[in-house]
Amino acid sequence: MAYSLGRRANSKMVAQMLDQAFGRLKGQTPLLHSDQGVLYRTEAYRTKLAEKGIVQSMSRKG
């Protein structure tokens, strides 16, 4: 598990969370689930996941 806190959600906060999570993987390639927020749909976010071989999963629209 990894998390990052901030007053407002932003790309830097999400990148910090991913870097923290990547440090805990120890060779594993998990499925990462998130909501459909704009920060989780950016190319930079998707590229970071792809570089580590992580499959991205998102919730359906409600």
PDB file of N, CA, C and O in Angstrom:
ATOM      1  N   MET A   1       0.850  -1.161   0.000  1.00  0.00           N
ATOM      2  CA  MET A   1       0.000   0.000   0.000  1.00  0.00           C
ATOM      3  C   MET A   1       0.905   1.235   0.000  1.00  0.00           C
ATOM      4  O   MET A   1       1.976   1.242   0.607  1.00  0.00           O
ATOM      5  N   ALA A   2       0.452   2.261  -0.686  1.00  0.00           N
ATOM      6  CA  ALA A   2       1.171   3.531  -0.713  1.00  0.00           C
ATOM      7  C   ALA A   2       0.157   4.657  -0.807  1.00  0.00           C
ATOM      8  O   ALA A   2      -0.928   4.489  -1.363  1.00  0.00           O
ATOM      9  N   TYR A   3       0.521   5.800  -0.259  1.00  0.00           N
ATOM     10  CA  TYR A   3      -0.364   6.947  -0.337  1.00  0.00           C
ATOM     11  C   TYR A   3       0.445   8.229  -0.238  1.00  0.00           C
ATOM     12  O   TYR A   3       1.592   8.233   0.208  1.00  0.00           O
ATOM     13  N   SER A   4      -0.174   9.299  -0.660  1.00  0.00           N
ATOM     14  CA  SER A   4       0.417  10.622  -0.561  1.00  0.00           C
ATOM     15  C   SER A   4      -0.700  11.592  -0.225  1.00  0.00           C
ATOM     16  O   SER A   4      -1.790  11.507  -0.791  1.00  0.00           O
ATOM     17  N   LEU A   5      -0.440  12.510   0.689  1.00  0.00           N
ATOM     18  CA  LEU A   5      -1.455  13.459   1.123  1.00  0.00           C
ATOM     19  C   LEU A   5      -1.100  14.868   0.670  1.00  0.00           C
ATOM     20  O   LEU A   5       0.075  15.217   0.553  1.00  0.00           O
ATOM     21  N   GLY A   6      -2.107  15.655   0.421  1.00  0.00           N
ATOM     22  CA  GLY A   6      -1.898  17.052   0.061  1.00  0.00           C
ATOM     23  C   GLY A   6      -3.198  17.815   0.216  1.00  0.00           C
ATOM     24  O   GLY A   6      -4.268  17.221   0.348  1.00  0.00           O
ATOM     25  N   ARG A   7      -3.102  19.110   0.199  1.00  0.00           N
ATOM     26  CA  ARG A   7      -4.307  19.932   0.303  1.00  0.00           C
ATOM     27  C   ARG A   7      -5.157  19.821  -0.951  1.00  0.00           C
ATOM     28  O   ARG A   7      -6.382  19.922  -0.890  1.00  0.00           O
ATOM     29  N   ARG A   8      -4.507  19.616  -2.087  1.00  0.00           N
ATOM     30  CA  ARG A   8      -5.206  19.462  -3.365  1.00  0.00           C
ATOM     31  C   ARG A   8      -4.555  18.333  -4.140  1.00  0.00           C
ATOM     32  O   ARG A   8      -3.338  18.156  -4.100  1.00  0.00           O
ATOM     33  N   ALA A   9      -5.364  17.587  -4.835  1.00  0.00           N
ATOM     34  CA  ALA A   9      -4.819  16.516  -5.681  1.00  0.00           C
ATOM     35  C   ALA A   9      -4.100  17.158  -6.868  1.00  0.00           C
ATOM     36  O   ALA A   9      -4.625  18.067  -7.511  1.00  0.00           O
ATOM     37  N   ASN A  10      -2.891  16.669  -7.145  1.00  0.00           N
ATOM     38  CA  ASN A  10      -2.156  17.156  -8.293  1.00  0.00           C
ATOM     39  C   ASN A  10      -1.214  16.065  -8.799  1.00  0.00           C
ATOM     40  O   ASN A  10      -1.038  15.037  -8.145  1.00  0.00           O
ATOM     41  N   SER A  11      -0.624  16.288  -9.939  1.00  0.00           N
ATOM     42  CA  SER A  11       0.238  15.277 -10.562  1.00  0.00           C
ATOM     43  C   SER A  11       1.445  14.934  -9.701  1.00  0.00           C
ATOM     44  O   SER A  11       1.868  13.778  -9.662  1.00  0.00           O
ATOM     45  N   LYS A  12       2.002  15.921  -9.012  1.00  0.00           N
ATOM     46  CA  LYS A  12       3.166  15.668  -8.157  1.00  0.00           C
ATOM     47  C   LYS A  12       2.808  14.703  -7.031  1.00  0.00           C
ATOM     48  O   LYS A  12       3.588  13.805  -6.714  1.00  0.00           O
ATOM     49  N   MET A  13       1.643  14.882  -6.430  1.00  0.00           N
ATOM     50  CA  MET A  13       1.196  14.010  -5.357  1.00  0.00           C
ATOM     51  C   MET A  13       1.030  12.576  -5.859  1.00  0.00           C
ATOM     52  O   MET A  13       1.440  11.628  -5.190  1.00  0.00           O
ATOM     53  N   VAL A  14       0.430  12.425  -7.033  1.00  0.00           N
ATOM     54  CA  VAL A  14       0.219  11.092  -7.602  1.00  0.00           C
ATOM     55  C   VAL A  14       1.566  10.443  -7.934  1.00  0.00           C
ATOM     56  O   VAL A  14       1.754   9.251  -7.691  1.00  0.00           O
ATOM     57  N   ALA A  15       2.502  11.217  -8.487  1.00  0.00           N
ATOM     58  CA  ALA A  15       3.826  10.685  -8.811  1.00  0.00           C
ATOM     59  C   ALA A  15       4.552  10.219  -7.549  1.00  0.00           C
ATOM     60  O   ALA A  15       5.224   9.187  -7.570  1.00  0.00           O
ATOM     61  N   GLN A  16       4.426  10.967  -6.450  1.00  0.00           N
ATOM     62  CA  GLN A  16       5.046  10.566  -5.184  1.00  0.00           C
ATOM     63  C   GLN A  16       4.464   9.249  -4.689  1.00  0.00           C
ATOM     64  O   GLN A  16       5.193   8.381  -4.208  1.00  0.00           O
ATOM     65  N   MET A  17       3.148   9.104  -4.810  1.00  0.00           N
ATOM     66  CA  MET A  17       2.498   7.863  -4.385  1.00  0.00           C
ATOM     67  C   MET A  17       2.997   6.686  -5.216  1.00  0.00           C
ATOM     68  O   MET A  17       3.287   5.619  -4.675  1.00  0.00           O
ATOM     69  N   LEU A  18       3.096   6.884  -6.542  1.00  0.00           N
ATOM     70  CA  LEU A  18       3.572   5.800  -7.395  1.00  0.00           C
ATOM     71  C   LEU A  18       5.013   5.423  -7.070  1.00  0.00           C
ATOM     72  O   LEU A  18       5.340   4.239  -7.000  1.00  0.00           O
ATOM     73  N   ASP A  19       5.862   6.399  -6.874  1.00  0.00           N
ATOM     74  CA  ASP A  19       7.265   6.118  -6.538  1.00  0.00           C
ATOM     75  C   ASP A  19       7.366   5.334  -5.233  1.00  0.00           C
ATOM     76  O   ASP A  19       8.186   4.424  -5.108  1.00  0.00           O
ATOM     77  N   GLN A  20       6.531   5.691  -4.268  1.00  0.00           N
ATOM     78  CA  GLN A  20       6.503   4.968  -2.995  1.00  0.00           C
ATOM     79  C   GLN A  20       6.040   3.524  -3.220  1.00  0.00           C
ATOM     80  O   GLN A  20       6.622   2.587  -2.674  1.00  0.00           O
ATOM     81  N   ALA A  21       5.000   3.359  -4.018  1.00  0.00           N
ATOM     82  CA  ALA A  21       4.485   2.018  -4.299  1.00  0.00           C
ATOM     83  C   ALA A  21       5.510   1.180  -5.063  1.00  0.00           C
ATOM     84  O   ALA A  21       5.694  -0.001  -4.767  1.00  0.00           O
ATOM     85  N   PHE A  22       6.175   1.789  -6.045  1.00  0.00           N
ATOM     86  CA  PHE A  22       7.169   1.060  -6.837  1.00  0.00           C
ATOM     87  C   PHE A  22       8.286   0.534  -5.948  1.00  0.00           C
ATOM     88  O   PHE A  22       8.821  -0.545  -6.202  1.00  0.00           O
ATOM     89  N   GLY A  23       8.643   1.278  -4.914  1.00  0.00           N
ATOM     90  CA  GLY A  23       9.695   0.841  -3.998  1.00  0.00           C
ATOM     91  C   GLY A  23       9.322  -0.383  -3.193  1.00  0.00           C
ATOM     92  O   GLY A  23      10.191  -1.039  -2.619  1.00  0.00           O
ATOM     93  N   ARG A  24       8.048  -0.696  -3.145  1.00  0.00           N
ATOM     94  CA  ARG A  24       7.566  -1.843  -2.362  1.00  0.00           C
ATOM     95  C   ARG A  24       7.237  -3.071  -3.213  1.00  0.00           C
ATOM     96  O   ARG A  24       6.861  -4.109  -2.669  1.00  0.00           O
ATOM     97  N   LEU A  25       7.368  -2.973  -4.512  1.00  0.00           N
ATOM     98  CA  LEU A  25       6.937  -4.056  -5.398  1.00  0.00           C
ATOM     99  C   LEU A  25       7.768  -5.320  -5.276  1.00  0.00           C
ATOM    100  O   LEU A  25       7.213  -6.418  -5.315  1.00  0.00           O
ATOM    101  N   LYS A  26       9.068  -5.202  -5.132  1.00  0.00           N
ATOM    102  CA  LYS A  26       9.959  -6.354  -5.010  1.00  0.00           C
ATOM    103  C   LYS A  26       9.719  -7.371  -6.125  1.00  0.00           C
ATOM    104  O   LYS A  26       9.568  -8.566  -5.869  1.00  0.00           O
ATOM    105  N   GLY A  27       9.685  -6.881  -7.363  1.00  0.00           N
ATOM    106  CA  GLY A  27       9.543  -7.769  -8.513  1.00  0.00           C
ATOM    107  C   GLY A  27       8.116  -8.150  -8.864  1.00  0.00           C
ATOM    108  O   GLY A  27       7.896  -8.801  -9.885  1.00  0.00           O
ATOM    109  N   GLN A  28       7.148  -7.771  -8.060  1.00  0.00           N
ATOM    110  CA  GLN A  28       5.750  -8.101  -8.339  1.00  0.00           C
ATOM    111  C   GLN A  28       5.183  -7.124  -9.363  1.00  0.00           C
ATOM    112  O   GLN A  28       5.655  -5.993  -9.475  1.00  0.00           O
ATOM    113  N   THR A  29       4.185  -7.554 -10.097  1.00  0.00           N
ATOM    114  CA  THR A  29       3.490  -6.685 -11.058  1.00  0.00           C
ATOM    115  C   THR A  29       1.990  -6.719 -10.754  1.00  0.00           C
ATOM    116  O   THR A  29       1.248  -7.483 -11.372  1.00  0.00           O
ATOM    117  N   PRO A  30       1.551  -5.903  -9.815  1.00  0.00           N
ATOM    118  CA  PRO A  30       0.151  -5.927  -9.385  1.00  0.00           C
ATOM    119  C   PRO A  30      -0.794  -5.220 -10.355  1.00  0.00           C
ATOM    120  O   PRO A  30      -0.366  -4.547 -11.292  1.00  0.00           O
ATOM    121  N   LEU A  31      -2.062  -5.391 -10.105  1.00  0.00           N
ATOM    122  CA  LEU A  31      -3.117  -4.647 -10.768  1.00  0.00           C
ATOM    123  C   LEU A  31      -3.366  -3.419  -9.907  1.00  0.00           C
ATOM    124  O   LEU A  31      -3.557  -3.548  -8.698  1.00  0.00           O
ATOM    125  N   LEU A  32      -3.369  -2.228 -10.503  1.00  0.00           N
ATOM    126  CA  LEU A  32      -3.574  -0.996  -9.756  1.00  0.00           C
ATOM    127  C   LEU A  32      -4.942  -0.435 -10.121  1.00  0.00           C
ATOM    128  O   LEU A  32      -5.204  -0.130 -11.285  1.00  0.00           O
ATOM    129  N   HIS A  33      -5.811  -0.300  -9.124  1.00  0.00           N
ATOM    130  CA  HIS A  33      -7.176   0.160  -9.353  1.00  0.00           C
ATOM    131  C   HIS A  33      -7.339   1.593  -8.841  1.00  0.00           C
ATOM    132  O   HIS A  33      -6.875   1.925  -7.750  1.00  0.00           O
ATOM    133  N   SER A  34      -8.000   2.437  -9.634  1.00  0.00           N
ATOM    134  CA  SER A  34      -8.274   3.821  -9.231  1.00  0.00           C
ATOM    135  C   SER A  34      -9.641   4.236  -9.760  1.00  0.00           C
ATOM    136  O   SER A  34     -10.292   3.503 -10.504  1.00  0.00           O
ATOM    137  N   ASP A  35     -10.055   5.426  -9.357  1.00  0.00           N
ATOM    138  CA  ASP A  35     -11.268   5.973  -9.950  1.00  0.00           C
ATOM    139  C   ASP A  35     -10.909   6.564 -11.318  1.00  0.00           C
ATOM    140  O   ASP A  35      -9.785   6.388 -11.789  1.00  0.00           O
ATOM    141  N   GLN A  36     -11.842   7.256 -11.951  1.00  0.00           N
ATOM    142  CA  GLN A  36     -11.593   7.793 -13.286  1.00  0.00           C
ATOM    143  C   GLN A  36     -11.109   9.235 -13.257  1.00  0.00           C
ATOM    144  O   GLN A  36     -11.244   9.953 -14.248  1.00  0.00           O
ATOM    145  N   GLY A  37     -10.551   9.663 -12.143  1.00  0.00           N
ATOM    146  CA  GLY A  37     -10.062  11.026 -12.024  1.00  0.00           C
ATOM    147  C   GLY A  37      -9.045  11.373 -13.091  1.00  0.00           C
ATOM    148  O   GLY A  37      -8.314  10.512 -13.581  1.00  0.00           O
ATOM    149  N   VAL A  38      -9.010  12.640 -13.441  1.00  0.00           N
ATOM    150  CA  VAL A  38      -8.128  13.109 -14.517  1.00  0.00           C
ATOM    151  C   VAL A  38      -6.667  12.795 -14.228  1.00  0.00           C
ATOM    152  O   VAL A  38      -5.904  12.551 -15.162  1.00  0.00           O
ATOM    153  N   LEU A  39      -6.257  12.794 -12.975  1.00  0.00           N
ATOM    154  CA  LEU A  39      -4.865  12.520 -12.638  1.00  0.00           C
ATOM    155  C   LEU A  39      -4.465  11.080 -12.946  1.00  0.00           C
ATOM    156  O   LEU A  39      -3.282  10.785 -13.119  1.00  0.00           O
ATOM    157  N   TYR A  40      -5.439  10.193 -13.014  1.00  0.00           N
ATOM    158  CA  TYR A  40      -5.160   8.781 -13.269  1.00  0.00           C
ATOM    159  C   TYR A  40      -5.335   8.411 -14.741  1.00  0.00           C
ATOM    160  O   TYR A  40      -5.195   7.246 -15.115  1.00  0.00           O
ATOM    161  N   ARG A  41      -5.643   9.416 -15.578  1.00  0.00           N
ATOM    162  CA  ARG A  41      -5.798   9.173 -17.016  1.00  0.00           C
ATOM    163  C   ARG A  41      -4.699   9.847 -17.830  1.00  0.00           C
ATOM    164  O   ARG A  41      -4.685   9.729 -19.055  1.00  0.00           O
ATOM    165  N   THR A  42      -3.778  10.550 -17.175  1.00  0.00           N
ATOM    166  CA  THR A  42      -2.743  11.265 -17.909  1.00  0.00           C
ATOM    167  C   THR A  42      -1.747  10.292 -18.535  1.00  0.00           C
ATOM    168  O   THR A  42      -1.559   9.173 -18.057  1.00  0.00           O
ATOM    169  N   GLU A  43      -1.130  10.738 -19.592  1.00  0.00           N
ATOM    170  CA  GLU A  43      -0.128   9.909 -20.261  1.00  0.00           C
ATOM    171  C   GLU A  43       1.061   9.632 -19.343  1.00  0.00           C
ATOM    172  O   GLU A  43       1.602   8.526 -19.349  1.00  0.00           O
ATOM    173  N   ALA A  44       1.469  10.625 -18.558  1.00  0.00           N
ATOM    174  CA  ALA A  44       2.606  10.436 -17.650  1.00  0.00           C
ATOM    175  C   ALA A  44       2.312   9.321 -16.642  1.00  0.00           C
ATOM    176  O   ALA A  44       3.178   8.494 -16.357  1.00  0.00           O
ATOM    177  N   TYR A  45       1.108   9.299 -16.113  1.00  0.00           N
ATOM    178  CA  TYR A  45       0.710   8.272 -15.142  1.00  0.00           C
ATOM    179  C   TYR A  45       0.701   6.895 -15.805  1.00  0.00           C
ATOM    180  O   TYR A  45       1.252   5.930 -15.274  1.00  0.00           O
ATOM    181  N   ARG A  46       0.064   6.825 -16.971  1.00  0.00           N
ATOM    182  CA  ARG A  46      -0.014   5.544 -17.674  1.00  0.00           C
ATOM    183  C   ARG A  46       1.362   5.046 -18.098  1.00  0.00           C
ATOM    184  O   ARG A  46       1.617   3.842 -18.090  1.00  0.00           O
ATOM    185  N   THR A  47       2.248   5.967 -18.468  1.00  0.00           N
ATOM    186  CA  THR A  47       3.603   5.586 -18.857  1.00  0.00           C
ATOM    187  C   THR A  47       4.371   5.022 -17.673  1.00  0.00           C
ATOM    188  O   THR A  47       5.079   4.024 -17.808  1.00  0.00           O
ATOM    189  N   LYS A  48       4.235   5.659 -16.505  1.00  0.00           N
ATOM    190  CA  LYS A  48       4.913   5.157 -15.301  1.00  0.00           C
ATOM    191  C   LYS A  48       4.462   3.738 -14.982  1.00  0.00           C
ATOM    192  O   LYS A  48       5.280   2.888 -14.629  1.00  0.00           O
ATOM    193  N   LEU A  49       3.166   3.479 -15.104  1.00  0.00           N
ATOM    194  CA  LEU A  49       2.662   2.135 -14.834  1.00  0.00           C
ATOM    195  C   LEU A  49       3.200   1.138 -15.863  1.00  0.00           C
ATOM    196  O   LEU A  49       3.638   0.046 -15.504  1.00  0.00           O
ATOM    197  N   ALA A  50       3.165   1.514 -17.125  1.00  0.00           N
ATOM    198  CA  ALA A  50       3.626   0.620 -18.193  1.00  0.00           C
ATOM    199  C   ALA A  50       5.105   0.272 -18.031  1.00  0.00           C
ATOM    200  O   ALA A  50       5.504  -0.863 -18.291  1.00  0.00           O
ATOM    201  N   GLU A  51       5.916   1.235 -17.606  1.00  0.00           N
ATOM    202  CA  GLU A  51       7.346   0.989 -17.416  1.00  0.00           C
ATOM    203  C   GLU A  51       7.605  -0.088 -16.377  1.00  0.00           C
ATOM    204  O   GLU A  51       8.609  -0.796 -16.448  1.00  0.00           O
ATOM    205  N   LYS A  52       6.700  -0.211 -15.412  1.00  0.00           N
ATOM    206  CA  LYS A  52       6.837  -1.228 -14.364  1.00  0.00           C
ATOM    207  C   LYS A  52       6.009  -2.480 -14.658  1.00  0.00           C
ATOM    208  O   LYS A  52       6.003  -3.417 -13.859  1.00  0.00           O
ATOM    209  N   GLY A  53       5.309  -2.504 -15.801  1.00  0.00           N
ATOM    210  CA  GLY A  53       4.501  -3.661 -16.170  1.00  0.00           C
ATOM    211  C   GLY A  53       3.231  -3.797 -15.356  1.00  0.00           C
ATOM    212  O   GLY A  53       2.700  -4.899 -15.217  1.00  0.00           O
ATOM    213  N   ILE A  54       2.739  -2.701 -14.818  1.00  0.00           N
ATOM    214  CA  ILE A  54       1.550  -2.726 -13.963  1.00  0.00           C
ATOM    215  C   ILE A  54       0.306  -2.510 -14.822  1.00  0.00           C
ATOM    216  O   ILE A  54       0.269  -1.612 -15.663  1.00  0.00           O
ATOM    217  N   VAL A  55      -0.699  -3.332 -14.604  1.00  0.00           N
ATOM    218  CA  VAL A  55      -1.968  -3.226 -15.312  1.00  0.00           C
ATOM    219  C   VAL A  55      -2.846  -2.230 -14.580  1.00  0.00           C
ATOM    220  O   VAL A  55      -2.998  -2.305 -13.360  1.00  0.00           O
ATOM    221  N   GLN A  56      -3.428  -1.291 -15.329  1.00  0.00           N
ATOM    222  CA  GLN A  56      -4.291  -0.270 -14.737  1.00  0.00           C
ATOM    223  C   GLN A  56      -5.745  -0.705 -14.833  1.00  0.00           C
ATOM    224  O   GLN A  56      -6.182  -1.226 -15.859  1.00  0.00           O
ATOM    225  N   SER A  57      -6.486  -0.487 -13.761  1.00  0.00           N
ATOM    226  CA  SER A  57      -7.907  -0.784 -13.701  1.00  0.00           C
ATOM    227  C   SER A  57      -8.624   0.467 -13.191  1.00  0.00           C
ATOM    228  O   SER A  57      -8.136   1.148 -12.290  1.00  0.00           O
ATOM    229  N   MET A  58      -9.792   0.764 -13.779  1.00  0.00           N
ATOM    230  CA  MET A  58     -10.585   1.915 -13.325  1.00  0.00           C
ATOM    231  C   MET A  58     -12.030   1.507 -13.093  1.00  0.00           C
ATOM    232  O   MET A  58     -12.535   0.559 -13.695  1.00  0.00           O
ATOM    233  N   SER A  59     -12.685   2.253 -12.200  1.00  0.00           N
ATOM    234  CA  SER A  59     -14.107   2.043 -11.942  1.00  0.00           C
ATOM    235  C   SER A  59     -14.920   2.420 -13.181  1.00  0.00           C
ATOM    236  O   SER A  59     -14.486   3.215 -14.014  1.00  0.00           O
ATOM    237  N   ARG A  60     -16.095   1.836 -13.275  1.00  0.00           N
ATOM    238  CA  ARG A  60     -17.036   2.258 -14.332  1.00  0.00           C
ATOM    239  C   ARG A  60     -17.658   3.581 -13.932  1.00  0.00           C
ATOM    240  O   ARG A  60     -17.664   3.951 -12.758  1.00  0.00           O
ATOM    241  N   LYS A  61     -18.178   4.284 -14.916  1.00  0.00           N
ATOM    242  CA  LYS A  61     -18.934   5.491 -14.592  1.00  0.00           C
ATOM    243  C   LYS A  61     -20.202   5.086 -13.874  1.00  0.00           C
ATOM    244  O   LYS A  61     -20.856   4.114 -14.252  1.00  0.00           O
ATOM    245  N   GLY A  62     -20.554   5.842 -12.823  1.00  0.00           N
ATOM    246  CA  GLY A  62     -21.715   5.485 -11.998  1.00  0.00           C
ATOM    247  C   GLY A  62     -23.015   5.928 -12.562  1.00  0.00           C
ATOM    248  O   GLY A  62     -24.063   5.688 -11.962  1.00  0.00           O
TER     249      GLY A  62
END
